[in-house]
Each structure stands twice: as structure tokens, then as C-alpha cells.
Amino acid sequence: MADIVGRRKYAARKRRHRRVRRHVAGTASRPRMNIFRSNRNIFVQVIDDVAGRTLVSCSTIDKGLAPQLADLNKVAAAKVVGKTVAERAKEAGISRVVFDRGGFKYTGRVAAVAQGARDAGLQL
């Protein structure tokens, strides 16, 4: 029974993501900041959809972030990931992005990533 519920939730998230992606596309001047949230980790990419390239990425499994994230809970770690991806985007010359929540609800870790990116100076 749990397997059926899991598949249904996954399918619903994919439907929501497709619906959002009809309206949200990243360009070179304003790339798309995409989020994927698993049970343990969170992954963020800044993508230029026109060129089909990932410009910047960050996640909770990055080797450089491991010492910072060791004692944090998942929401606090997501905020650090958002701040880090924003700093990397600034280094790459990106100041504005389109936010793509990936079909996930805008709460908890997803909202923490967005807030961390805003705190670091990235315009969403």
C-alpha cells in the first residue's frame, strides 16, 4: 500500500512540475534556479534552458559544504545551500534568476533555499 501512495505522490509532483515549467523558462540573462528535494538532501541548479547548460549548482552533498552542514538540521542546511548557490551565481555574473520549485510545495526546505539565496543578494 505504501508503494502505491509513493507512486501517486511522485506522479502528482511531476504533474505540478510540468505545469510550472510551461510558464517558467531560464534564459542567459535570467536563468532558472531549479530545486530537487530528496528525503535526505537538497540539490539546486541554475540552468540556462536556451543553451541547455547548468551554469551553477550546489547541494548538501558537496564536499566543501560538509563541515558547515555537519551539525545543522535539514532546513538550516537548505538555507546554507541557497546562500552558497547565490554566491556561486554572483561569481558567474548572475544576479537575477527565475525560481522553479520543482513541483514541491513552497514551504520548509524549499522556502529555506529561496530565503538563503535572497539573503545572499540573488533576486528571485
N, C-alpha and C positions, 0 to 999 in steps of 0.2 A: 504494500500500500504506500509506503514512504517513497518508493521509487516512482510511482505514478505521480505523486504530489510534486516531487522534484522535477520531473519532466514537464509538468504543467507550469510550474513557476519559471523554469528556464524558457519555455516557449512564450510565455507572457512577456518576459523581459525582452526577448528577441523581437516580439511584435512592437513593443514600446520603442525599442531602439530603431527599428526600421521606420517607424512613424516620425521620430525625431529627425532621423537622417534625411528624410525627404526635404526638410527645411534648413538643415544645418550642413554647411559645407565649408571647408577651410581653403583659403587662398594663400598666396605668398605673402600678401600684406596683412592678412588676418587669419592665421592658421587655426585649426580645430584642436582643442585640448580634450582628448578622449580619456575616459576613466574606465578601468575594469577592476571590479572588486571581487576577490575570491573570499573564502571563509577566513583565511589567514593573512593574505597580503593584499596590497592595492598597487595597481600599475597605472601610470599616467604617461600619455604620449602627446606631443604637439605635432600635428600632422598637416602637411600641405597636400590637400586632396587633388589639386590640379596637376602637380608633378608626381603625386603618388609616393611621397617620401616622408619618413619620420624625421623631423628636424631635431627634436629634443625628447628625451624620455627619462623617467625616474620611477623607482619602485621601492618597496620595503625590503627587497632582497638585494639591493645594490650593496656592494662590498664597502664602499666609502661611507654609507649611512649606518652600517651595522652598529658601531659604537654608540651613536646618538639614539638609536631606537631600542637599545637593549632593555632599558628599564621603563619604557613607555607602553601605555595601553594602545589598542588599535586606532582609536580616534585621534589621540595625540600623535601617533606615528604618521597617520594620514595627513595631519596638518604640517608636519615636518617635510613630508614628501611633496606637498603642494608648494611649500616655501622653496624647496630645493629645485623643483622643476621651473618655478618662476625665475629663480636666479640663473639657471642654465639658459632659459629662454632670453633673458636680458643680455647674457653674454653673446647669444647668437643673433642679437639685434631685433628681437621680437618683444613688442610692448603691449600688443592687443591680441586677444585670442577669442574664438567663439567656443563657448563651453558646451561640451557634449557629455551628458551624464551617463551615457551608455545604457539607457533603459532602466537604470537604478533610480530609486526614489531619492530626492534631494534632501537627505537627512543623514545624520551620523557621519560616517567616514567620507561620503561623497561631499557633503557640505563642508567638512573639515578641510578637504583638499582645496576646495574653492576659496575658503577663507584664508588658508595659508598662502595661496597664490596671490590673493588680493593684498594681504599684509606685506608681501614682498614687492608689491608695486606693479603687478600684472593686471591689466584691465580685462575683465571678463564681460 
